[in-house]
Amino acid sequence: MEQKKESLYHALTFRTELCMGCSHCMMKCPTEAIRVIHGKAILNPDRCIDCGECYRICPYGAISVRQDDFEKIYNYKYRVALMPAVFSAQFPDKITSHQIYRALISIGFTHVFETENSVEFLVKPYNDYVKNQREKPVISSFCPAIVRLIQVRFPTLVDNIMLIKPPMDVTALYIKKIFEDSNIPSHDIGIFYVTPCAAKIAGIKSSVLEDHSLINGVINMSYLYNKVYREIKQKGFAKEQNAASGFKFMTRDSVRWSLTKGEIRVVKTNKKLAIDQIENVIDFLEKLENEDIRDIDFLELRACYQSCAGGILCSGNKFLTTERANRRANDMDEAKTNQHKTNQQEIKHYAPYIEENVLLHGKILPRSIIKLDDNMAEAMKKMKRIHEINNILPQVDCGICGAPSCQAFAEDMVQKGVEIKSCIFIQKILEQNDKLDTAETIDLMIKTWGIGKLDKSRMKELNNEINI
Amino acid sequence: MYFEYEVVGGDFTNAGSTSSSVKKTLKQLNVDPVIIKRTVVALYEAEVNIVAHAYKGKIYINIEEDSISIRLVDEGPGIPDIDKAMEIGFSTASVSVREMGFGAGMGLPNMKNNSDRLIVTSEVGKGTIIEIYNKLQQ
């Protein structure tokens, strides 16, 4: 089987100095990419899909998202903020989009565009693609965490992934084009995407396909939210309501695009479905892979609950953000405005160029983490062994061995040579049979959990609690 | 490697669980996705047939290094005319089964399309045996 060999770029990094080795992230990770060794969480880059579930659950802020330095925008003469609609929807009602625009200019950008400006351009290619694709259902490639999830856990479904660029890239294409048309050289333009999640960063920094992103940098949405909010508070821009030019193509559909059901709204088929939250998606893909779900032409899958409004870098409450974005969409009456007329002319003008460049190139390859070995005979031997080991294990999935489940532990034993003695239940059996003494069990525990939690001198703290 | 599964007639809730588990095994063995898909589609059809038509059944799976043999043995009404059942569009499913989205009459032809070798033997009033054989390496 053709496989992608090199590891992809990951936007999530584990800060060992802050990690308490609590194992919350290990138990939560949907691809079992995390283990605890010497009291610290360790990430396996081949398994990580950048969904950010670990970031969300970490109680100690020990996981951070790699991002570009804000000062990087000054490498360019024209500094474009590419801002998803969920960005402004995070601000309280009293702050207007005009104030947000003014603040972005005030902190250093020269232009502001909403990411979903290109949705109008995408409607036709989307529908053509769904109509013409033989492999059904077509699975949206909008959420990079989902694309990676399919690569590692559902390799039989890689050909169902839609090879169309997301609005972020199409809008970047449009921006470059209009600048070019005004004779501004490409190297003077810096397009900075304001990201609601880690997956988008990973997607921009290392594409799973041949296409290179036109995005020049990525800015953490939560960082920018704070910077913009502060700027508005300190400078108090006027609350004028007239929309800035970078928002001009926004329609009801584009404002809602990154929310759940945003994509299926524009796909003209009755056989479509939108699913959000990674566990729900995994559940559904399991079923889909068995072919017991038929009659679906288009699948919109998003890793986060409430889609991008629930991104790990969104500061606002996901429900309030969704509500504000929906209200903004409902209040729009685009067909009646004069702007709409000029928009339609401009869209018509650029549509042929965009449509020519809207497809992604290459083939999305599987990066299966499920396979036990490249060689089938070897894989079969390993499978038998894992099965035998797993039968001895307690099936408590307690995580004390440093692996997220008994099954994962059995796999680690066969694949990485981890010792069965790391299982606390096995330790107790061995102790009862005089095959292991207390000192050895302590050493084993320290190997997984580090010395701190097992320090002998902590007896002082315990004295009040235990009557010995 | 050898596995055995039980199938209960009329239990549509769990129809497909054997296919699911076989699929997982084949993925772990690094079998080509196209072959996994073929095998699982054929097995799924056969498994659902037991649920839809028979009283109960057993599925025996044997995975060798280069091939998979699946044997589905059911106690059920049997197939009176196997040649006819092989025709596309022919269906014996009851109305209630069809209402659940099954029994479109594509079972056997679809199984045949997705297996390297398909053998169907049946005795009316007693049951049906379906044997599916697929190579696991191209």
Interface residues (C-beta under 8 A of the other chain):
Chain A: M1 P155 T156 V158 E286 K287 E289 N290 E291 D292 R294 P366 S368 I370 K371 L372 D373 D374 N375 M376 A377 A379 M380 M383 K384
Chain B: M1 A15 G16 S19 S20 K23 K24 T25 K27 Q28 L29 N30 V31 D32 P33 V34 I36 K37 V40 V41 Y44 V48 I63 E65 D66 G101 L136 Q137
